[in-house]
């Protein structure tokens, strides 16, 4: 299975990853594509900017990584299936499992020390 980050060409400041807070491009066909998007939050519910979010496949293998936007948002394009999102930040780390289907699949990853 393969995954990639958003096809947006706008790069986040200081990072080669696309800006995670931009809207989905109009060319994305949600009947054919699977998008995993969400936000990273700390234990108090605040957004975590600059967290590294890793996408791991069903066997735990690393597939992709993005950096969250200033409001903690992230986005991956992936195949349908079960994925793990792992967030690493100065506020701590956290994991969440997502079973993604075609269309937009939302997730919240909470990090703690």
C-alpha positions, 0 to 999 in steps of 0.5 A: 500500500502506498500513501502520500501527502496532499497534492498541494504545491504550497510547502509549509514554512521550513519544511518540504511537506505541503501546507496541511491547513490548505483545503482539498484541491477541487481535483480530488475525487472523494469517490475514488480517493481515501483521505485521512485528515485530522488534528493533533491535540495536547492533554488539555485539548489545545492544538499542537503545531509542529508535531510530526505525524507518521502514517503506519500501515496495518503491519506497523511499517512506516509509510509517510510523515507530515508536520502539523499546521499552526493549528495542529492539522494534518492530511494523508492520501492513503489506500482504504484500510486500517492505519495507525497515526503516530504523533511525536511532539514536544508535548508528548506522543500519541497513537490512534488507529483509523479504519479508512474508507474512500472519502474523508476520514477524520481523526484526532491524535491526543499526545501526552508526556 
